[in-house]
Amino acid sequence: VHIQTSRALMVISLLLGFFGIIVSVVGMKCTKVGEEDPITKSRIAVAGGILFILSGLCTLAAVSLYATQVTYEFFSASTPINARYEFGSALFVGWGAASLTMLGGSLLCCSCPTKERRGQQYYRQSQPSTAREYV
């Protein structure tokens, strides 16, 4: 039962990641889709970040569920010694992938403009010249 649950969580994670990529590309500043309103584009990028975070959480849940089951069966007295599983590299790759996916989603979520910055325009102030002009 835990293997089917882990598989289902990984499929959901892949689908969320795929849709997260599509939504994030649409929300990036370098794309031409929805170019009129930068606030809407940043909100779309945040939605992509949320999809990435959810994808990472599904991956983390699937890998951790499988690791919990492996640990439980390893320490079970009814499991024969030659039939015990140990943690493999796929579990560590899964934990790393989940961490990086959630980190990337968090960084995308940080692209949302705050309320204070929405109406402000940033202008570069020119510095007074220290060089003297001789006429």
N, C-alpha and C positions, 0 to 999 in steps of 0.2 A: 504494500500500500504506500509506503514512504517513497518508493522509487517512482511510482506514477505521480505522486504529488510533486516531487522534485522536477519531474519532466514537465508537468503542466506549468509550474512556476517558471521554468526556464523558457518555455514557449511564450508565455505571457511577457516575460522579460525581453525576449527578442522582438516581439511585436511592439512593445512600448518603446524600445530603443530605436526601432525602424521609424516609427511615427515621430519620435523625438528628433531624429536627424532631419526629417522632412520639415517639421515645424521650425526647428532652429535655423535651417538654411533660409527659410522664408523670412524669419525675423532678424537676420543679420543685416548690418548697415550696408554691406557691399552688394546686396542684391537689389534688383529693380522692382520687386513685387511690393506693392503698398508703400511706395516711396514718399507719398505726400505727407504722411503723419509719422514723425519719428517716435512719438510716444506709443502709438499703436504697434510699431515695429518692435519696440523694446518689450512691450507686453507679450507679443508673440514669442520673442526669444525667451522670456521668463516661462511661458507655457512649455516650450521645448525643454527648458531646464527642469521643470517639474516632472515632465515625462521621463527624463534621464534619471532623476532621483528615484522615481517609482520603479524604473527598470533595475536600478542598482539594488533597491530594497528587495525586489523579487529574486534577483540573483543571490543576494546574501541569505535570504530565507531558504532558498532551495539548497544551497551548498551547506548551510549550517544544519538544516534538517537531516541531510544525508550524513554529515559528520557526527551528529548526535546518535543516529541509528548505528553507525559503525562503532562508535565508542561503547554504546550499550551492549551490542553483541560481542564486542571484544572482551568485556569484563563479565559477561554472562557465564555462569558455570556450566550451563547446558550446551554451549557451543564447543565443539571439538577444537583442540589446539591447532590442528592443521587446516581448519576451515575458517580461521579468524582473519578478517580484513584489517588493514592498517591504512592510515592516511596516505593518499597518493599525491602526486604533483598536481592533478586536476583540481583537487580541493583548494590547494594554495593559489593556483591560477584563478579559480573562481572567486576566492576572497579578494585577491588583488584586483580583478576586473570589477567586482562590485564596488570596491573602494574608489577606484579611479572613475567609474561611471557616476557615482554620487558626488565626487569632487568636481567633475566637469559640470554636472547639473547645478551644483551650488554656485559655481562661477558664472554660469549663464543666468542664474536667478539674481546675481548681484548687478546685472546690467540694467535693472529697472530704475528709471530716474525717480528720485525722491520728490516730494511735493515742493520743497523749497527751490529745487533747481529747475523746475518746469518753465517758469516764466522768466528766468534770468538769462541774459545773454552774456557770454564771456568775451570781452574785448581785450586785446593785448594793448597794454599801455606803452606808449613810446617813451623811452628814456631820453632825458635831455642830453643833447650832444655835448661832450666835453671838448671836442675839437673846435678851435676857433677858425672862423672863416676870415681870410684876409682878402679884402676887396681892393 
